[in-house]
């Protein structure tokens, strides 16, 4: 196995704290873990002790589309607004990146540019923006809209949104703030310019009323799975979150995305591909499997079926044989990444609908790593060295125990093999991820 010259990257994917439906019920877990600031403080500081690149907060702008009997069992019905939570965590951490999700469908570019520039300043250059187009149909009515935009149109709008936001970040030169106390000149007006953007979806004059972020731009994160999603990721993203349950599919995605990035005139190394990995670790393989089995046993059948239905774009499972194979699922206007993964899982494993529902309530059909630290790192090393990824977004089975287990057991094994850092490389998220600071396009 040929060794790569770089270290693998680790993000912590919090949704809002664990992706597993039964996580809040696990022994030792915090039932209020996703809505208690003192807990989030502990999570963030443990992740920083483990030298994680970033805490990555997923977000939704509506409750999930589930039947009431299932929704009442969901721990994700309440969660903090990431752009309120992360600035509060910034002074409690020093090196950990802080990535927030913000939708291009239900925000204005000026708001997003201003909030993320503020977070980057408050954190000393550790902000990241997870650019999403939003696929939950329940979100549209919360913003005076009757339905989602068509899938591909959402991405066209998002591309223009990105151009406006980054243009606003570039509306101040890096050295615009003079703060000349002697002459009483605070900034140089010649180094602040309006963007005067006129496009299909947005008309924005600018400039931004916040100085250019310390990183130039906060790190751009995307989760492109469809063709349109992959293309916008290749054009804009610096970290890509994806979901693949096996190495050959991960390698194909990795090669495709890196190839698209190069065709866009960008270096393939300028984007880091981090698939989600659901990790359950134990002192022995048997202990890890027992933890996983116990966790899955806490998924109520109503929750599992409802979670599967969400992944299938709202397909009505009440009309199918739960102990039979998954029927053909029509294409929807919702997210295609999760749907594709669960359908592939059904076709390759022959799982029944009932079995798929159990999986959907757990790791959602993504990559699972279950075993001892050595077993888990064996798998991570193979994916990393064989170009299936540049690192992983770790999805913890439950918290705080899952975070503690990973930091105390897996990170030392990664370090022992020379795969992961033993100290942060810098103070900013870009420095720690090996990403260049973008030049200011308006003042070159």
C-alpha positions in Angstrom: 0.0 0.0 0.0 1.6 3.3 -1.1 1.7 5.9 1.6 0.3 9.3 0.9 2.4 12.3 2.0 -0.5 14.1 3.7 -2.5 13.3 6.9 -6.1 12.3 6.8 -8.7 14.9 7.9 -11.4 14.4 10.5 -14.7 16.2 10.9 -17.4 15.5 13.5 -20.8 15.4 11.8 -23.4 16.4 14.3 -27.1 16.0 13.4 -27.7 17.7 15.7 -25.5 15.4 17.9 -26.0 11.9 16.5 -27.5 10.5 13.3 -28.8 7.5 15.1 -32.5 7.6 16.0 -32.0 5.6 19.2 -28.9 7.6 20.4 -30.7 9.7 23.0 -32.0 6.5 24.7 -28.6 4.8 24.9 -27.3 4.1 28.5 -25.1 7.0 29.6 -26.3 9.3 26.8 -27.7 12.7 27.4 -31.4 12.7 26.5 -31.2 16.5 26.1 -27.9 16.3 24.3 -28.9 18.3 21.3 -30.5 21.2 23.2 -28.2 21.8 26.1 -25.4 24.3 25.7 -23.2 22.8 28.5 -23.2 19.5 26.6 -22.2 21.1 23.4 -19.3 22.8 25.2 -18.2 19.4 26.3 -18.5 17.9 22.8 -16.5 20.7 21.2 -13.7 20.7 23.8 -13.4 16.9 23.6 -13.2 17.1 19.8 -10.5 19.7 20.1 -8.6 17.5 22.5 -8.8 14.9 19.8 -7.4 17.3 17.2 -10.4 17.2 15.0 -10.4 19.6 12.1 -13.9 20.7 12.6 -17.3 20.3 14.2 -19.8 20.2 11.4 -23.4 21.1 12.3 -26.1 19.8 10.0 -29.4 21.8 10.1 -33.0 21.7 9.0 -35.4 24.6 8.8 -38.5 22.5 9.5 -39.6 19.4 11.4 -39.2 16.1 9.5 -42.0 14.9 7.3 -43.1 12.0 9.6 -46.4 10.7 11.0 -47.1 12.1 14.4 -46.6 8.8 16.2 -43.1 8.6 14.7 -42.2 12.2 15.0 -42.9 12.2 18.8 -40.0 9.7 19.1 -37.5 11.9 17.3 -34.8 13.7 19.2 -34.1 16.0 16.2 -37.4 17.9 16.5 -35.5 20.6 18.4 -32.0 21.9 17.9 -30.1 25.1 18.1 -29.6 27.5 15.2 -26.0 26.8 14.2 -25.2 30.4 13.7 -26.3 31.1 17.3 -24.5 28.1 18.8 -21.2 28.3 17.0 -20.3 31.9 17.9 -21.0 30.9 21.6 -18.6 27.9 21.3 -15.9 29.9 19.5 -14.3 31.5 22.7 -14.5 28.1 24.4 -12.2 26.5 21.8 -9.0 27.6 20.1 -8.3 25.5 17.1 -11.4 23.5 16.3 -13.1 24.5 13.0 -16.8 25.5 13.3 -18.9 24.6 10.2 -22.5 25.7 10.0 -25.2 24.8 7.5 -27.0 27.6 5.7 -29.5 27.1 3.0 -29.3 29.0 -0.3 -33.0 28.5 -0.8 -34.3 30.3 2.3 -31.7 32.9 3.0 -30.4 36.1 1.3 -26.8 36.2 0.3 -26.1 39.3 2.3 -27.3 37.7 5.5 -25.1 34.6 4.9 -22.1 36.7 4.0 -22.5 38.9 7.1 -23.1 36.0 9.5 -20.2 33.9 8.4 -17.8 36.8 8.1 -18.7 37.6 11.7 -18.2 34.0 12.8 -14.8 33.9 11.1 -13.7 37.1 12.9 -15.1 35.9 16.3 -13.3 32.5 16.0 -10.1 33.9 14.7 -10.5 32.2 11.3 -12.2 28.9 12.0 -15.5 29.3 10.2 -16.9 27.1 7.5 -20.1 27.4 5.4 -21.9 24.2 4.5 -23.7 25.4 1.3 -27.0 23.4 0.9 -30.0 23.9 -1.4 -32.5 22.3 1.0 -34.5 19.2 0.1 -37.0 19.0 2.9 -40.4 19.9 1.4 -41.7 20.9 4.8 -39.3 23.9 4.8 -40.9 25.8 1.9 -44.1 26.7 3.7 -42.1 28.1 6.6 -40.8 30.8 4.2 -44.0 31.6 2.4 -43.4 29.2 -0.5 -45.8 26.4 -1.6 -43.1 23.9 -2.8 -39.4 23.3 -3.4 -37.8 24.7 -6.5 -37.0 21.9 -9.0 -33.9 20.0 -8.1 -31.6 21.3 -10.8 -32.9 24.9 -10.5 -32.0 24.9 -6.8 -28.4 24.3 -7.8 -28.4 27.1 -10.5 -29.7 29.5 -7.8 -27.1 28.2 -5.3 -24.3 28.8 -7.8 -25.3 32.5 -8.1 -25.8 32.7 -4.4 -22.2 31.5 -3.9 -20.9 34.2 -6.3 -22.7 36.9 -4.4 -21.6 35.8 -1.0 -17.9 35.4 -2.0 -18.1 38.7 -3.9 -19.3 40.4 -0.7 -16.5 38.9 1.3 -14.1 40.3 -1.3 -15.7 43.8 -1.2 -13.1 44.8 1.4 -9.4 44.6 0.6 -7.3 42.8 3.2 -5.6 46.1 4.3 -8.7 48.4 4.0 -8.8 49.0 7.8 -6.1 51.6 8.6 -7.2 52.6 12.1 -4.8 55.6 12.0 -5.4 57.1 15.4 -3.0 60.1 14.7 -4.9 61.3 11.6 -8.3 59.9 12.6 -8.7 57.7 9.5 -10.4 54.4 10.2 -10.4 52.8 6.8 -9.4 53.6 3.2 -12.5 54.1 1.0 -10.5 53.2 -2.1 -10.2 49.7 -0.7 -13.9 49.1 -0.3 -16.0 48.5 -3.4 -19.6 47.7 -4.1 -20.2 44.5 -6.0 -23.3 45.8 -8.0 -24.5 42.2 -8.7 -27.4 41.9 -11.1 -28.3 38.3 -11.8 -31.3 36.0 -12.5 -32.1 35.5 -8.8 -30.4 38.3 -6.9 -29.7 42.0 -7.1 -27.2 43.1 -4.5 -25.3 46.3 -4.4 -22.9 45.9 -1.5 -20.3 46.3 -0.2 -20.5 44.2 3.0 -20.4 46.2 6.2 -17.9 43.8 7.8 -14.2 43.6 7.0 -12.9 40.7 4.9 -12.9 37.5 6.9 -9.5 36.4 8.5 -9.5 33.4 6.2 -10.4 35.5 3.1 -13.4 33.3 2.8 -14.7 30.8 5.4 -14.1 27.2 4.2 -16.8 26.2 1.7 -18.4 22.8 2.3 -20.8 21.0 0.0 -22.5 17.6 -0.2 -23.0 17.1 -3.9 -24.3 13.6 -4.8 -26.4 14.2 -8.0 -24.8 15.4 -11.2 -25.8 19.0 -10.5 -24.5 18.6 -6.9 -21.2 17.2 -7.9 -20.7 20.0 -10.4 -21.3 22.8 -7.9 -19.0 21.0 -5.5 -16.3 20.9 -8.1 -16.7 24.6 -8.9 -17.0 25.9 -5.3 -16.3 23.4 -2.5 -13.2 22.9 -0.4 -14.6 20.1 1.7 -17.1 17.6 0.3 -19.3 15.5 2.6 -20.5 12.4 0.9 -22.0 9.0 1.8 -20.7 5.7 0.4 -21.0 2.3 2.0 -18.2 0.6 0.1 -14.8 1.4 -1.2 -15.3 0.9 -5.0 -18.2 3.4 -5.0 -16.2 5.8 -2.9 -13.2 5.5 -5.3 -15.4 6.2 -8.3 -17.0 9.3 -6.6 -13.5 10.5 -5.5 -12.1 10.2 -9.0 -15.1 11.8 -10.6 -15.1 14.8 -8.2 -11.3 15.4 -8.4 -11.6 15.2 -12.2 -14.4 17.7 -12.3 -12.4 20.0 -10.0 -9.4 19.9 -12.3 -11.6 20.6 -15.4 -12.9 23.7 -13.5 -9.3 25.0 -13.4 -8.8 24.2 -9.8 -6.2 21.9 -8.2 -7.7 18.5 -7.2 -5.9 19.0 -3.8 -8.0 22.2 -3.2 -11.0 20.0 -2.3 -11.0 17.4 0.5 -13.4 14.5 0.2 -14.7 13.3 3.6 -17.4 10.6 3.5 -19.5 10.0 6.6 -18.4 7.1 8.7 -20.6 5.8 11.5 -18.1 4.5 14.0 -18.7 2.1 17.0 -15.5 1.2 18.9 -14.9 -1.4 21.6 -12.0 -3.1 23.4 -13.0 -6.2 21.4 -14.9 -6.8 18.2 -17.6 -8.5 20.3 -18.0 -5.5 22.6 -18.4 -3.1 19.6 -20.9 -5.4 18.0 -22.9 -5.6 21.2 -22.9 -1.8 21.5 -24.2 -1.6 18.0 -26.9 -4.2 18.5 -28.1 -2.5 21.7 -28.2 0.8 20.0 -30.2 -0.6 17.1 -32.6 -2.3 19.5 -33.6 1.2 20.8 -35.0 2.2 17.4 -38.7 2.0 17.6 -40.3 0.4 14.5 -42.4 3.6 14.0 -39.2 5.7 13.9 -37.4 3.3 11.6 -40.2 3.2 9.0 -40.6 7.0 9.2 -36.9 7.5 8.7 -36.9 5.2 5.7 -39.8 7.0 4.3 -38.0 10.4 4.6 -35.0 8.9 2.8 -37.3 7.6 0.0 -38.6 11.1 -0.6 -41.9 10.5 1.1 -42.8 7.2 -0.6 -45.7 5.6 1.2 -44.5 2.4 2.9 -48.0 1.6 4.3 -48.8 0.2 0.8 -45.9 -2.3 0.6 -45.1 -5.7 2.2 -42.7 -4.9 5.0 -41.2 -8.4 4.8 -40.7 -8.2 1.1 -38.1 -6.4 -1.1 -38.1 -2.7 -1.6 -40.2 -1.8 -4.7 -39.2 0.5 -7.4 -39.0 4.1 -6.0 -40.0 7.0 -8.4 -37.5 9.9 -8.6 -38.5 12.8 -6.5 -37.6 16.5 -6.2 -35.9 15.8 -2.8 -32.3 15.0 -2.1 -31.0 12.2 -4.3 -27.9 11.2 -2.3 -29.7 9.6 0.6 -32.3 8.0 -1.6 -29.6 6.5 -3.9 -27.6 5.1 -1.0 -30.6 3.3 0.6 -31.9 1.9 -2.7 -28.4 0.6 -3.5 -28.2 -1.0 -0.1 -31.6 -2.7 -0.7 -30.5 -4.0 -4.1 -27.1 -5.3 -3.1 -28.0 -6.9 0.2 -31.5 -8.1 -0.5 -32.8 -6.6 2.7 -36.5 -6.5 3.3 -38.3 -3.2 3.8 -38.5 -3.9 7.6 -34.7 -4.5 7.7 -34.0 -1.4 5.7 -36.2 0.6 8.2 -34.1 -0.7 11.1 -30.9 0.5 9.2 -32.5 3.8 8.3 -33.2 4.5 11.9 -29.5 3.9 12.6 -26.6 4.9 10.3 -28.9 5.7 7.3 -27.1 3.2 5.0 -23.8 5.0 5.2 -20.3 3.5 5.8 -20.2 1.7 9.2 -17.0 0.9 11.0 -17.5 -1.4 14.0 -14.7 -3.0 15.9 -11.6 -2.4 17.9 -9.4 0.7 17.3 -7.0 -1.4 15.1 -9.9 -2.8 13.0 -11.4 0.7 12.5 -8.1 2.2 11.6 -7.3 -0.7 9.2 -10.5 0.3 7.3 -9.8 4.0 7.4 -6.2 3.5 6.2 -7.4 1.4 3.3 -9.9 4.0 2.2 -7.4 6.8 2.6 -4.4 5.2 0.9 -6.5 3.7 -2.0 -8.0 7.1 -2.8 -11.5 6.6 -1.6 -11.3 9.7 0.6 -9.1 12.4 2.1 -10.5 11.7 5.6 -13.8 11.1 7.3 -16.7 13.0 8.8 -17.3 10.9 11.9 -20.9 10.2 12.9 -21.0 9.2 16.6 -23.4 6.4 17.6 -24.3 8.2 20.8 -22.9 11.1 22.9 -20.9 11.8 24.9 -19.6 8.2 25.0 -19.1 7.9 21.3 -17.0 11.0 21.1 -15.0 10.0 24.1 -14.4 6.5 22.7 -13.2 7.8 19.4 -10.9 10.4 20.9 -9.4 8.1 23.5 -9.2 4.9 21.5 -9.2 5.6 17.7 -7.2 8.8 17.5 -4.1 7.3 19.3 -4.1 4.4 16.9 -4.3 6.8 13.9 -1.4 8.7 15.3 0.7 5.6 16.0 0.5 4.7 12.3 1.4 8.3 11.2 -2.0 8.8 9.6 -3.2 11.7 11.8 -1.6 14.9 13.3 -0.2 15.0 16.8 -0.7 18.7 17.0 -2.7 21.3 15.1 -0.7 22.8 12.2 -2.1 26.3 12.6 -4.8 28.4 14.2 -7.3 28.7 11.2 -9.4 26.0 9.7 -7.7 26.5 6.3 -4.2 26.1 7.9 -5.2 22.9 9.6 -6.9 21.4 6.5 -4.1 22.4 4.2 -6.2 24.8 2.2 -4.9 28.0 0.6 -6.3 31.4 1.6 -8.3 32.7 -1.5 -6.9 35.8 -3.1 -9.2 38.8 -3.2 -10.5 38.8 -6.8 -11.6 42.5 -6.6 -8.2 43.9 -5.3 -5.6 41.9 -7.2 
